[in-house]
Amino acid sequence: VHFVESGGGLVQPGGSLRLSCVASGFTFSSYLMSWHRQAPWKERELVTRTSSPRSSPYYADSVKCRCTISRDNAKNTLYLQMNSLKSEDTAVYYCNRVPLVGSWGQGTQVTVSS
């Protein structure tokens, strides 16, 4: 199982970014997928998880209404559209599947600063 995240960068407060995650080593379409982030000196936290046949996508309160998770099963790719970014969103962002596997990718750094 392998994840390659990209799309991060330096953005001003209020800006937007679209993160991507290419997954391999498993049948992507068969799994729920998730985005996580780890800010400096903090534990890694769940940001959002894709919908299932029985539930809507999950979003952490800290990002609700500012982020949208989506996927392209034909490309084995997961996306995270982030809008109205805040300094508190500064972190390394990772994707994983549900349930989690231990082989995390390198992540993509998001820095929100003026």
N, CA and C atoms as an extended XYZ file, in Angstrom:
342
Properties=species:S:1:pos:R:3:atomname:S:1:resname:S:1:resid:I:1 pbc="F F F"
N         0.853       -1.188        0.000 N   VAL     1
C         0.000        0.000        0.000 CA  VAL     1
C         0.889        1.238        0.000 C   VAL     1
N         0.556        2.183       -0.869 N   HIS     2
C         1.419        3.350       -1.052 CA  HIS     2
C         0.554        4.574       -1.332 C   HIS     2
N         0.922        5.684       -0.698 N   PHE     3
C         0.212        6.948       -0.912 CA  PHE     3
C         1.219        8.034       -1.277 C   PHE     3
N         0.883        8.835       -2.276 N   VAL     4
C         1.727        9.962       -2.655 CA  VAL     4
C         0.859       11.219       -2.676 C   VAL     4
N         1.108       12.085       -1.700 N   GLU     5
C         0.357       13.328       -1.580 CA  GLU     5
C         1.072       14.477       -2.291 C   GLU     5
N         0.298       15.419       -2.798 N   SER     6
C         0.861       16.599       -3.455 CA  SER     6
C        -0.143       17.738       -3.414 C   SER     6
N         0.320       18.921       -3.823 N   GLY     7
C        -0.575       20.063       -3.937 CA  GLY     7
C        -0.457       21.087       -2.837 C   GLY     7
N         0.341       20.805       -1.836 N   GLY     8
C         0.513       21.766       -0.763 CA  GLY     8
C         1.357       22.952       -1.191 C   GLY     8
N         1.517       23.889       -0.289 N   GLY     9
C         2.329       25.061       -0.580 CA  GLY     9
C         2.092       26.163        0.417 C   GLY     9
N         2.639       27.321        0.099 N   LEU    10
C         2.467       28.516        0.929 CA  LEU    10
C         1.314       29.340        0.362 C   LEU    10
N         0.360       29.654        1.192 N   VAL    11
C        -0.811       30.400        0.739 CA  VAL    11
C        -1.174       31.434        1.800 C   VAL    11
N        -1.709       32.545        1.361 N   GLN    12
C        -2.122       33.593        2.296 CA  GLN    12
C        -3.450       33.216        2.957 C   GLN    12
N        -3.693       33.741        4.153 N   PRO    13
C        -4.994       33.511        4.794 CA  PRO    13
C        -6.137       33.903        3.851 C   PRO    13
N        -7.153       33.051        3.808 N   GLY    14
C        -8.269       33.272        2.907 CA  GLY    14
C        -8.113       32.611        1.556 C   GLY    14
N        -6.944       32.105        1.286 N   GLY    15
C        -6.678       31.464        0.009 CA  GLY    15
C        -7.193       30.035       -0.057 C   GLY    15
N        -6.902       29.394       -1.197 N   SER    16
C        -7.377       28.034       -1.447 CA  SER    16
C        -6.249       27.148       -1.940 C   SER    16
N        -6.404       25.857       -1.692 N   LEU    17
C        -5.496       24.847       -2.218 CA  LEU    17
C        -6.296       23.594       -2.536 C   LEU    17
N        -5.802       22.834       -3.503 N   ARG    18
C        -6.380       21.524       -3.790 CA  ARG    18
C        -5.286       20.480       -3.645 C   ARG    18
N        -5.446       19.627       -2.657 N   LEU    19
C        -4.493       18.556       -2.412 CA  LEU    19
C        -4.924       17.306       -3.178 C   LEU    19
N        -3.920       16.531       -3.584 N   SER    20
C        -4.169       15.278       -4.278 CA  SER    20
C        -3.416       14.149       -3.598 C   SER    20
N        -3.948       12.954       -3.720 N   CYS    21
C        -3.295       11.766       -3.172 CA  CYS    21
C        -3.502       10.623       -4.149 C   CYS    21
N        -2.415       10.113       -4.680 N   VAL    22
C        -2.478        8.951       -5.559 CA  VAL    22
C        -2.181        7.712       -4.726 C   VAL    22
N        -3.099        6.776       -4.748 N   ALA    23
C        -2.973        5.553       -3.951 CA  ALA    23
C        -2.669        4.366       -4.849 C   ALA    23
N        -1.938        3.402       -4.311 N   SER    24
C        -1.620        2.186       -5.062 CA  SER    24
C        -1.449        1.016       -4.098 C   SER    24
N        -1.485       -0.185       -4.639 N   GLY    25
C        -1.265       -1.371       -3.833 CA  GLY    25
C        -2.516       -2.002       -3.268 C   GLY    25
N        -3.662       -1.436       -3.581 N   PHE    26
C        -4.928       -2.019       -3.144 CA  PHE    26
C        -6.024       -1.538       -4.100 C   PHE    26
N        -7.202       -2.131       -3.976 N   THR    27
C        -8.320       -1.759       -4.838 CA  THR    27
C        -8.955       -0.486       -4.297 C   THR    27
N        -8.512        0.629       -4.841 N   PHE    28
C        -8.869        1.956       -4.336 CA  PHE    28
C       -10.380        2.131       -4.194 C   PHE    28
N       -11.121        1.714       -5.199 N   SER    29
C       -12.561        1.959       -5.207 CA  SER    29
C       -13.305        1.202       -4.121 C   SER    29
N       -12.666        0.224       -3.524 N   SER    30
C       -13.328       -0.618       -2.525 CA  SER    30
C       -13.243       -0.064       -1.112 C   SER    30
N       -12.506        1.010       -0.932 N   TYR    31
C       -12.266        1.540        0.406 CA  TYR    31
C       -12.741        2.983        0.559 C   TYR    31
N       -13.253        3.267        1.743 N   LEU    32
C       -13.382        4.664        2.138 CA  LEU    32
C       -11.977        5.212        2.303 C   LEU    32
N       -11.845        6.512        2.052 N   MET    33
C       -10.541        7.164        2.148 CA  MET    33
C       -10.636        8.362        3.084 C   MET    33
N        -9.492        8.784        3.582 N   SER    34
C        -9.487        9.873        4.551 CA  SER    34
C        -8.274       10.779        4.379 C   SER    34
N        -8.429       11.989        4.850 N   TRP    35
C        -7.324       12.951        4.952 CA  TRP    35
C        -7.067       13.210        6.436 C   TRP    35
N        -5.775       13.327        6.765 N   HIS    36
C        -5.344       13.613        8.115 CA  HIS    36
C        -4.326       14.752        8.046 C   HIS    36
N        -4.082       15.386        9.162 N   ARG    37
C        -3.043       16.404        9.186 CA  ARG    37
C        -2.328       16.391       10.526 C   ARG    37
N        -1.083       16.850       10.486 N   GLN    38
C        -0.285       16.945       11.709 CA  GLN    38
C         0.406       18.289       11.733 C   GLN    38
N         0.008       19.106       12.679 N   ALA    39
C         0.627       20.415       12.880 CA  ALA    39
C         1.836       20.253       13.790 C   ALA    39
N         2.748       21.202       13.742 N   PRO    40
C         3.922       21.125       14.602 CA  PRO    40
C         3.543       20.953       16.075 C   PRO    40
N         4.165       20.015       16.722 N   TRP    41
C         3.986       19.770       18.151 CA  TRP    41
C         2.603       19.222       18.497 C   TRP    41
N         1.885       18.732       17.494 N   LYS    42
C         0.551       18.196       17.765 CA  LYS    42
C         0.427       16.777       17.211 C   LYS    42
N        -0.562       16.050       17.715 N   GLU    43
C        -0.852       14.711       17.216 CA  GLU    43
C        -1.485       14.795       15.831 C   GLU    43
N        -1.308       13.749       15.055 N   ARG    44
C        -1.986       13.660       13.766 CA  ARG    44
C        -3.493       13.543       14.027 C   ARG    44
N        -4.277       14.274       13.247 N   GLU    45
C        -5.724       14.262       13.441 CA  GLU    45
C        -6.453       13.993       12.139 C   GLU    45
N        -7.633       13.405       12.269 N   LEU    46
C        -8.497       13.167       11.123 CA  LEU    46
C        -9.153       14.477       10.697 C   LEU    46
N        -9.069       14.773        9.411 N   VAL    47
C        -9.683       15.982        8.869 CA  VAL    47
C       -11.022       15.667        8.215 C   VAL    47
N       -11.014       14.648        7.362 N   THR    48
C       -12.233       14.315        6.636 CA  THR    48
C       -12.163       12.889        6.110 C   THR    48
N       -13.338       12.317        5.866 N   ARG    49
C       -13.425       10.952        5.371 CA  ARG    49
C       -14.518       10.912        4.309 C   ARG    49
N       -14.305       10.105        3.283 N   THR    50
C       -15.282       10.039        2.206 CA  THR    50
C       -16.601        9.426        2.672 C   THR    50
N       -17.613        9.638        1.885 N   SER    51
C       -18.928        9.108        2.210 CA  SER    51
C       -18.961        7.606        1.974 C   SER    51
N       -19.941        6.967        2.596 N   SER    52
C       -20.214        5.555        2.376 CA  SER    52
C       -21.666        5.439        1.927 C   SER    52
N       -22.097        4.236        1.522 N   PRO    53
C       -23.507        4.091        1.133 CA  PRO    53
C       -24.484        4.474        2.243 C   PRO    53
N       -23.991        4.490        3.493 N   ARG    54
C       -24.876        4.769        4.619 CA  ARG    54
C       -24.616        6.101        5.297 C   ARG    54
N       -23.595        6.838        4.849 N   SER    55
C       -23.304        8.081        5.558 CA  SER    55
C       -22.712        9.116        4.627 C   SER    55
N       -22.907       10.357        4.995 N   SER    56
C       -22.315       11.475        4.268 CA  SER    56
C       -20.836       11.574        4.613 C   SER    56
N       -20.081       12.384        3.871 N   PRO    57
C       -18.674       12.576        4.252 CA  PRO    57
C       -18.577       13.143        5.666 C   PRO    57
N       -17.530       12.740        6.362 N   TYR    58
C       -17.268       13.302        7.690 CA  TYR    58
C       -16.262       14.437        7.566 C   TYR    58
N       -16.527       15.524        8.264 N   TYR    59
C       -15.580       16.644        8.328 CA  TYR    59
C       -15.378       17.033        9.786 C   TYR    59
N       -14.131       17.215       10.179 N   ALA    60
C       -13.856       17.727       11.519 CA  ALA    60
C       -14.452       19.122       11.654 C   ALA    60
N       -14.879       19.458       12.836 N   ASP    61
C       -15.491       20.776       13.058 CA  ASP    61
C       -14.571       21.915       12.620 C   ASP    61
N       -13.278       21.701       12.757 N   SER    62
C       -12.314       22.762       12.448 CA  SER    62
C       -12.268       23.116       10.964 C   SER    62
N       -12.750       22.211       10.088 N   VAL    63
C       -12.679       22.463        8.648 CA  VAL    63
C       -14.047       22.436        7.976 C   VAL    63
N       -15.089       22.145        8.741 N   LYS    64
C       -16.424       22.007        8.171 CA  LYS    64
C       -16.810       23.268        7.410 C   LYS    64
N       -17.385       23.082        6.225 N   CYS    65
C       -17.858       24.152        5.342 CA  CYS    65
C       -16.718       24.855        4.603 C   CYS    65
N       -15.475       24.490        4.895 N   ARG    66
C       -14.352       25.114        4.189 CA  ARG    66
C       -13.627       24.112        3.304 C   ARG    66
N       -13.915       22.833        3.481 N   CYS    67
C       -13.223       21.782        2.746 CA  CYS    67
C       -14.211       20.834        2.074 C   CYS    67
N       -13.762       20.248        0.973 N   THR    68
C       -14.547       19.246        0.267 CA  THR    68
C       -13.647       18.101       -0.131 C   THR    68
N       -14.027       16.893        0.268 N   ILE    69
C       -13.282       15.704       -0.118 CA  ILE    69
C       -13.957       15.086       -1.336 C   ILE    69
N       -13.146       14.595       -2.264 N   SER    70
C       -13.683       13.938       -3.450 CA  SER    70
C       -12.688       12.895       -3.920 C   SER    70
N       -13.118       12.059       -4.871 N   ARG    71
C       -12.248       11.002       -5.361 CA  ARG    71
C       -12.526       10.723       -6.820 C   ARG    71
N       -11.501       10.214       -7.500 N   ASP    72
C       -11.627        9.748       -8.874 CA  ASP    72
C       -11.138        8.302       -8.885 C   ASP    72
N       -12.056        7.365       -8.847 N   ASN    73
C       -11.667        5.956       -8.755 CA  ASN    73
C       -10.925        5.485      -10.000 C   ASN    73
N       -11.206        6.094      -11.134 N   ALA    74
C       -10.508        5.701      -12.362 CA  ALA    74
C        -9.027        6.068      -12.307 C   ALA    74
N        -8.704        7.090      -11.499 N   LYS    75
C        -7.314        7.537      -11.385 CA  LYS    75
C        -6.688        7.149      -10.047 C   LYS    75
N        -7.423        6.385       -9.238 N   ASN    76
C        -6.922        6.020       -7.895 CA  ASN    76
C        -6.464        7.252       -7.123 C   ASN    76
N        -7.215        8.317       -7.229 N   THR    77
C        -6.805        9.591       -6.654 CA  THR    77
C        -7.878       10.176       -5.745 C   THR    77
N        -7.410       10.666       -4.610 N   LEU    78
C        -8.244       11.333       -3.619 CA  LEU    78
C        -7.894       12.811       -3.623 C   LEU    78
N        -8.892       13.661       -3.441 N   TYR    79
C        -8.666       15.102       -3.452 CA  TYR    79
C        -9.188       15.748       -2.174 C   TYR    79
N        -8.602       16.895       -1.848 N   LEU    80
C        -9.122       17.723       -0.764 CA  LEU    80
C        -9.061       19.170       -1.217 C   LEU    80
N       -10.211       19.755       -1.458 N   GLN    81
C       -10.302       21.172       -1.802 CA  GLN    81
C       -10.451       21.958       -0.508 C   GLN    81
N        -9.531       22.872       -0.284 N   MET    82
C        -9.522       23.653        0.944 CA  MET    82
C        -9.687       25.127        0.592 C   MET    82
N       -10.697       25.759        1.149 N   ASN    83
C       -10.979       27.174        0.907 CA  ASN    83
C       -10.909       27.960        2.211 C   ASN    83
N       -10.851       29.279        2.087 N   SER    84
C       -10.834       30.167        3.257 CA  SER    84
C        -9.811       29.692        4.284 C   SER    84
N        -8.623       29.413        3.809 N   LEU    85
C        -7.601       28.845        4.684 CA  LEU    85
C        -7.217       29.800        5.808 C   LEU    85
N        -6.926       29.200        6.953 N   LYS    86
C        -6.536       29.938        8.150 CA  LYS    86
C        -5.143       29.493        8.588 C   LYS    86
N        -4.519       30.302        9.411 N   SER    87
C        -3.184       29.935        9.897 CA  SER    87
C        -3.231       28.601       10.649 C   SER    87
N        -4.363       28.326       11.282 N   GLU    88
C        -4.508       27.072       12.031 CA  GLU    88
C        -4.524       25.846       11.125 C   GLU    88
N        -4.677       26.036        9.837 N   ASP    89
C        -4.661       24.918        8.904 CA  ASP    89
C        -3.234       24.505        8.530 C   ASP    89
N        -2.251       25.262        8.979 N   THR    90
C        -0.858       24.932        8.688 CA  THR    90
C        -0.510       23.579        9.288 C   THR    90
N        -0.085       22.655        8.430 N   ALA    91
C         0.204       21.284        8.860 CA  ALA    91
C         0.720       20.496        7.668 C   ALA    91
N         1.201       19.300        7.946 N   VAL    92
C         1.474       18.323        6.886 CA  VAL    92
C         0.217       17.476        6.729 C   VAL    92
N        -0.242       17.351        5.511 N   TYR    93
C        -1.475       16.631        5.208 CA  TYR    93
C        -1.166       15.282        4.589 C   TYR    93
N        -1.848       14.257        5.101 N   TYR    94
C        -1.667       12.880        4.667 CA  TYR    94
C        -3.002       12.270        4.272 C   TYR    94
N        -2.957       11.321        3.368 N   CYS    95
C        -4.159       10.542        3.098 CA  CYS    95
C        -3.922        9.110        3.569 C   CYS    95
N        -5.003        8.395        3.741 N   ASN    96
C        -4.941        6.994        4.132 CA  ASN    96
C        -6.285        6.374        3.786 C   ASN    96
N        -6.371        5.082        3.932 N   ARG    97
C        -7.632        4.442        3.671 CA  ARG    97
C        -8.327        4.127        4.990 C   ARG    97
N        -9.562        3.650        4.923 N   VAL    98
C       -10.317        3.277        6.104 CA  VAL    98
C       -10.628        1.793        6.029 C   VAL    98
N       -10.183        0.979        7.004 N   PRO    99
C        -9.392        1.358        8.172 CA  PRO    99
C        -7.956        1.722        7.804 C   PRO    99
N        -7.300        2.427        8.723 N   LEU   100
C        -5.966        2.929        8.452 CA  LEU   100
C        -4.976        1.796        8.222 C   LEU   100
N        -3.989        2.094        7.391 N   VAL   101
C        -2.844        1.221        7.271 CA  VAL   101
C        -1.619        1.990        7.750 C   VAL   101
N        -0.605        1.266        8.172 N   GLY   102
C         0.552        1.911        8.783 CA  GLY   102
C         1.495        2.566        7.801 C   GLY   102
N         1.326        2.306        6.503 N   SER   103
C         2.265        2.839        5.524 CA  SER   103
C         1.832        4.234        5.063 C   SER   103
N         2.066        5.235        5.892 N   TRP   104
C         1.751        6.610        5.549 CA  TRP   104
C         2.696        7.119        4.462 C   TRP   104
N         2.195        8.022        3.640 N   GLY   105
C         3.028        8.669        2.650 CA  GLY   105
C         3.894        9.752        3.278 C   GLY   105
N         4.564       10.507        2.435 N   GLN   106
C         5.436       11.572        2.946 CA  GLN   106
C         4.648       12.824        3.316 C   GLN   106
N         3.405       12.885        2.883 N   GLY   107
C         2.566       14.040        3.179 CA  GLY   107
C         2.894       15.225        2.285 C   GLY   107
N         2.057       16.234        2.379 N   THR   108
C         2.291       17.484        1.647 CA  THR   108
C         2.101       18.648        2.611 C   THR   108
N         3.073       19.555        2.629 N   GLN   109
C         3.079       20.649        3.593 CA  GLN   109
C         2.153       21.770        3.134 C   GLN   109
N         1.273       22.183        4.000 N   VAL   110
C         0.429       23.354        3.775 CA  VAL   110
C         0.815       24.406        4.800 C   VAL   110
N         1.199       25.572        4.313 N   THR   111
C         1.566       26.680        5.199 CA  THR   111
C         0.695       27.879        4.867 C   THR   111
N        -0.050       28.334        5.838 N   VAL   112
C        -0.934       29.484        5.649 CA  VAL   112
C        -0.349       30.650        6.427 C   VAL   112
N         0.126       31.626        5.697 N   SER   113
C         0.806       32.750        6.333 CA  SER   113
C         0.796       33.952        5.407 C   SER   113
N         0.740       35.124        5.998 N   SER   114
C         0.814       36.346        5.209 CA  SER   114
C         2.248       36.838        5.113 C   SER   114
